């Protein structure tokens, strides 16, 4: 991995990822030096750099490729999606810069989580992970429409 590209974003460039990146840039001034320290690259970043894992990195299967195939082939019974801009602040790179014993850090993370939830709920950004239970036979579909639509024949 290149230390020049710390923000890992494993989705195609589209309007929702551009919105997510814009919000990350807006949150940047709220972070102190400790929170800008990237533990993997052992460096403090003055600004976030966008790293597209599709062109350089480790991504094998992308959600936007596999999810439509899953929905076409199987019936989802339970589906939970989450993640988004909050990932950057809690993951293995920058996440170590936050201290759960520090009230200010907790308030900042709570704010970021609430913003993330509002952006997900409004469809401004898309989730970055899912937990799902699929069946082979047809059944009642429990699936959020804006994320992926099932093609019916």
DORO-48412 format. One record per residue (C-alpha): residue in three letters; residue number from 1; x, y, z. Coordinates in nm, 2 decimals. Example, Ala and Ser with C-alpha at 12.3 -4.5 7.8 and 13.67 -1.06 7.14 Angstrom:
2
{volo "ALA",1,{1.23,-0.45,0.78}}
{volo "SER",2,{1.37,-0.11,0.71}}
This chain:
153
{volo "UNK",1,{0.00,0.00,0.00}}
{volo "UNK",2,{0.12,0.34,-0.08}}
{volo "UNK",3,{0.17,0.58,0.22}}
{volo "UNK",4,{0.07,0.86,-0.02}}
{volo "UNK",5,{-0.29,0.74,-0.04}}
{volo "UNK",6,{-0.44,0.68,0.31}}
{volo "UNK",7,{-0.81,0.70,0.26}}
{volo "UNK",8,{-0.92,0.36,0.13}}
{volo "UNK",9,{-1.24,0.37,-0.07}}
{volo "UNK",10,{-1.33,0.05,-0.24}}
{volo "UNK",11,{-1.62,0.16,-0.45}}
{volo "UNK",12,{-1.65,0.32,-0.79}}
{volo "UNK",13,{-1.64,0.69,-0.82}}
{volo "UNK",14,{-2.00,0.81,-0.83}}
{volo "UNK",15,{-2.21,1.08,-0.68}}
{volo "UNK",16,{-2.26,0.91,-0.34}}
{volo "UNK",17,{-1.89,0.85,-0.29}}
{volo "UNK",18,{-1.82,1.21,-0.40}}
{volo "UNK",19,{-2.07,1.33,-0.13}}
{volo "UNK",20,{-1.90,1.11,0.13}}
{volo "UNK",21,{-1.56,1.24,0.04}}
{volo "UNK",22,{-1.69,1.60,0.06}}
{volo "UNK",23,{-1.82,1.54,0.41}}
{volo "UNK",24,{-1.49,1.38,0.51}}
{volo "UNK",25,{-1.32,1.70,0.39}}
{volo "UNK",26,{-1.57,1.91,0.59}}
{volo "UNK",27,{-1.50,1.71,0.91}}
{volo "UNK",28,{-1.12,1.74,0.87}}
{volo "UNK",29,{-1.09,2.08,1.06}}
{volo "UNK",30,{-1.26,1.91,1.37}}
{volo "UNK",31,{-0.97,1.67,1.40}}
{volo "UNK",32,{-0.66,1.72,1.61}}
{volo "UNK",33,{-0.32,1.60,1.52}}
{volo "UNK",34,{-0.37,1.29,1.72}}
{volo "UNK",35,{-0.68,1.20,1.52}}
{volo "UNK",36,{-0.50,1.26,1.19}}
{volo "UNK",37,{-0.22,1.01,1.27}}
{volo "UNK",38,{-0.24,0.71,1.04}}
{volo "UNK",39,{-0.13,0.41,1.25}}
{volo "UNK",40,{-0.04,0.19,0.95}}
{volo "UNK",41,{0.17,0.45,0.77}}
{volo "UNK",42,{0.30,0.60,1.09}}
{volo "UNK",43,{0.24,0.95,0.96}}
{volo "UNK",44,{0.03,1.26,1.05}}
{volo "UNK",45,{-0.18,1.37,0.75}}
{volo "UNK",46,{-0.26,1.74,0.71}}
{volo "UNK",47,{-0.53,1.65,0.46}}
{volo "UNK",48,{-0.71,1.34,0.35}}
{volo "UNK",49,{-0.61,1.19,0.02}}
{volo "UNK",50,{-0.85,0.97,-0.18}}
{volo "UNK",51,{-0.73,0.62,-0.26}}
{volo "UNK",52,{-0.93,0.42,-0.51}}
{volo "UNK",53,{-0.87,0.06,-0.43}}
{volo "UNK",54,{-1.00,-0.05,-0.77}}
{volo "UNK",55,{-0.70,0.08,-0.94}}
{volo "UNK",56,{-0.44,0.01,-0.67}}
{volo "UNK",57,{-0.50,-0.21,-0.38}}
{volo "UNK",58,{-0.65,-0.53,-0.25}}
{volo "UNK",59,{-1.02,-0.53,-0.35}}
{volo "UNK",60,{-1.14,-0.85,-0.51}}
{volo "UNK",61,{-1.52,-0.84,-0.50}}
{volo "UNK",62,{-1.71,-0.52,-0.51}}
{volo "UNK",63,{-2.05,-0.49,-0.35}}
{volo "UNK",64,{-2.20,-0.31,-0.65}}
{volo "UNK",65,{-2.09,-0.61,-0.87}}
{volo "UNK",66,{-2.20,-0.90,-0.64}}
{volo "UNK",67,{-2.51,-0.76,-0.47}}
{volo "UNK",68,{-2.73,-0.75,-0.79}}
{volo "UNK",69,{-2.63,-1.11,-0.87}}
{volo "UNK",70,{-2.72,-1.22,-0.51}}
{volo "UNK",71,{-3.06,-1.05,-0.54}}
{volo "UNK",72,{-3.12,-1.20,-0.88}}
{volo "UNK",73,{-3.03,-1.56,-0.77}}
{volo "UNK",74,{-3.14,-1.57,-0.40}}
{volo "UNK",75,{-3.41,-1.43,-0.18}}
{volo "UNK",76,{-3.30,-1.20,0.10}}
{volo "UNK",77,{-3.48,-1.26,0.43}}
{volo "UNK",78,{-3.27,-1.03,0.65}}
{volo "UNK",79,{-3.05,-0.75,0.54}}
{volo "UNK",80,{-2.85,-0.49,0.74}}
{volo "UNK",81,{-2.63,-0.24,0.58}}
{volo "UNK",82,{-2.41,0.02,0.74}}
{volo "UNK",83,{-2.08,0.20,0.73}}
{volo "UNK",84,{-2.00,0.50,0.52}}
{volo "UNK",85,{-1.80,0.81,0.62}}
{volo "UNK",86,{-1.77,0.68,0.98}}
{volo "UNK",87,{-1.55,0.39,0.86}}
{volo "UNK",88,{-1.25,0.62,0.80}}
{volo "UNK",89,{-1.26,0.74,1.16}}
{volo "UNK",90,{-1.29,0.41,1.33}}
{volo "UNK",91,{-1.09,0.17,1.11}}
{volo "UNK",92,{-0.74,0.05,1.15}}
{volo "UNK",93,{-0.57,0.36,1.00}}
{volo "UNK",94,{-0.70,0.66,1.18}}
{volo "UNK",95,{-0.92,0.49,1.44}}
{volo "UNK",96,{-0.64,0.46,1.69}}
{volo "UNK",97,{-0.63,0.84,1.72}}
{volo "UNK",98,{-0.95,0.84,1.91}}
{volo "UNK",99,{-0.97,0.76,2.28}}
{volo "UNK",100,{-1.29,0.62,2.42}}
{volo "UNK",101,{-1.20,0.75,2.77}}
{volo "UNK",102,{-1.19,1.11,2.63}}
{volo "UNK",103,{-1.54,1.28,2.64}}
{volo "UNK",104,{-1.45,1.51,2.35}}
{volo "UNK",105,{-1.34,1.22,2.13}}
{volo "UNK",106,{-1.67,1.04,2.21}}
{volo "UNK",107,{-1.88,1.34,2.13}}
{volo "UNK",108,{-1.70,1.39,1.80}}
{volo "UNK",109,{-1.74,1.02,1.71}}
{volo "UNK",110,{-2.11,1.03,1.81}}
{volo "UNK",111,{-2.16,1.34,1.59}}
{volo "UNK",112,{-1.99,1.17,1.29}}
{volo "UNK",113,{-2.21,0.86,1.35}}
{volo "UNK",114,{-2.52,1.06,1.36}}
{volo "UNK",115,{-2.42,1.25,1.04}}
{volo "UNK",116,{-2.34,0.92,0.88}}
{volo "UNK",117,{-2.68,0.77,0.97}}
{volo "UNK",118,{-2.86,1.08,0.83}}
{volo "UNK",119,{-2.66,1.06,0.50}}
{volo "UNK",120,{-2.74,0.69,0.47}}
{volo "UNK",121,{-3.10,0.73,0.55}}
{volo "UNK",122,{-3.14,1.01,0.30}}
{volo "UNK",123,{-2.96,0.81,0.03}}
{volo "UNK",124,{-2.68,1.07,0.00}}
{volo "UNK",125,{-2.42,0.80,0.06}}
{volo "UNK",126,{-2.43,0.43,0.02}}
{volo "UNK",127,{-2.33,0.17,0.28}}
{volo "UNK",128,{-1.99,0.01,0.29}}
{volo "UNK",129,{-2.08,-0.32,0.45}}
{volo "UNK",130,{-2.37,-0.56,0.48}}
{volo "UNK",131,{-2.49,-0.85,0.69}}
{volo "UNK",132,{-2.75,-1.05,0.51}}
{volo "UNK",133,{-2.94,-1.38,0.52}}
{volo "UNK",134,{-3.04,-1.52,0.18}}
{volo "UNK",135,{-3.25,-1.82,0.08}}
{volo "UNK",136,{-3.26,-2.02,-0.24}}
{volo "UNK",137,{-3.64,-2.03,-0.25}}
{volo "UNK",138,{-3.87,-1.73,-0.32}}
{volo "UNK",139,{-4.01,-1.56,-0.01}}
{volo "UNK",140,{-4.10,-1.23,0.14}}
{volo "UNK",141,{-3.84,-0.98,0.04}}
{volo "UNK",142,{-3.69,-0.76,0.31}}
{volo "UNK",143,{-3.45,-0.54,0.12}}
{volo "UNK",144,{-3.39,-0.17,0.11}}
{volo "UNK",145,{-3.49,-0.03,-0.23}}
{volo "UNK",146,{-3.24,0.25,-0.29}}
{volo "UNK",147,{-2.93,0.03,-0.24}}
{volo "UNK",148,{-3.01,-0.24,-0.50}}
{volo "UNK",149,{-3.32,-0.32,-0.69}}
{volo "UNK",150,{-3.43,-0.67,-0.78}}
{volo "UNK",151,{-3.50,-0.73,-1.14}}
{volo "UNK",152,{-3.83,-0.92,-1.18}}
{volo "UNK",153,{-3.90,-1.11,-1.50}}
